[in-house]
Amino acid sequence: MLKLEDIRKSLDLLNDIDWEMTPELAVTLYMEWGNNPVAGKYNIKSKRDFSTYFVINTWHEPVIYLIRRNIEDGIELATIKMPEGLKNRFLKSIGHNKGVYCIEGEVKDWLKDKLDA
C-alpha cells in the first residue's frame, strides 16, 4: 500500500490523478458503462481505460483512499489518514454520517499541499 510520500515521488501517478472524479461518477463510468452516456472528457471503451482518484470512506475510521478503477476492478493504491483536526471538521461537515465521499474543499487542499500537486 502506498503512502503519501510514495505518491508525491511518482510523477506518473500524480499525473494520473483525476482531482474532479467523484465516487458517483466512477460508478456511472465504470460499473454502469454503456448504459449512461457521460458528456465531457470521459470515453470509457475497454478495461484499459481507468481513472485514479481519491475518496473519503467514513464507514469505520475516516480515511482517504487513492483508488484506481476500470470496468473490471477498483484497486486501493493508498490509505491516507487525515490529521485529527481536519478529520473532525470533515466529519462535522457531513453530520458524522457513514459513507463514501468525494474529496473537496479543505481535504482536497490539504492533499494537494501534501503532494505538491
N, C-alpha and C positions, 0 to 999 in steps of 0.2 A: 504494500500500500504506500503510495507516495505521500510525502509531506510537503508543506508549503515551500520549503527550500528547494525540493526537487522540482516542483512546478516552476518556480522562479528561474531556475537554471536551464530549463528546457525551452528554448526559443520556439521550436516546432510545436510543442504542446501549448505554449502561451498563444501562439498564432492560431491554433485550432479552437480556442475557447470562444464560444458564441455567448457574449455577455447579455444578449437580448432574449435568449431561449428561456422559455418557462416550462414547468412540468406539463402544463395543459397543452401547449403547442407541441411538445415532444410526443405526447400520447397521440395527438392528431396526426403528426407527421409519420411516426414510426410504428404505431400499433394499429392505426386505422388508415394506413396509407392506401391510396387508391380510392377510398370512399369519401374523402374530404379534401377537395381542392383547396390549397392554401396559396394565396397570392403572395408575391414577393420573391425573395432570394432563394427560397427552398424549392428544390426539384428532386424529390426522392424517387429513384427509379430502381434501385437494387440494394442488396446488402452491403455493397461497397460504399454507399452513401452513409455518412454518420454525422452526428453533432456531439460536441464536447461542451458541457455546460455545468453550472453549479446549481444545487438545490439545497434548501434547508429542511431537514427532517426533524420534526418535534415529537414523534411518537414515543420516544424514550428521552434520553438526554439530548437536547437540541444540538445537532451537529450539521456542518456543511459538508456535502458530498460533491466531488467532481465526478461527473458521470460521462461516459462515452456510450452513445446509443446508436444502434442501427435497427433495421426491421426485424432482426433476429434476437437481439440481446441488449441489455443495458448493463454496463460494467462500471462498478465503483472504482475509480482510479485513485481517489484520495479521500480521506476523512479528516476534517479540519475542525478543531474545537474553537469556539468563539471565546474571546475574553469575557470574563464574568459580567462586567458592566454592559457590554454590547449584547450578550445573550439575554440578560434581564430586560433590557429595553426592547429587544425584539419580541420576547415573549409577551411583554405588556402590550405591544402594538397589535398583536394578534389575539389578544384576550386569553392567552395561555391555552389556546386550542391546539389539539393534536392534528398533525397533517404534514404535507409536503408543500413547501412554499418556494417561490422564485426568490432570487436574491435581488434586492433593490435598496435604494436609499443608503442608510448608514452601513449596512452589512456589505453592500456592493462596493462602497467607497473604501471600507476597511480592507477588503480583499484586494482591490486594485492597488492600494497603497502597499500592502504586504508583498504583492507580486511585481511591483514596479511596472504595472501594466498601464 
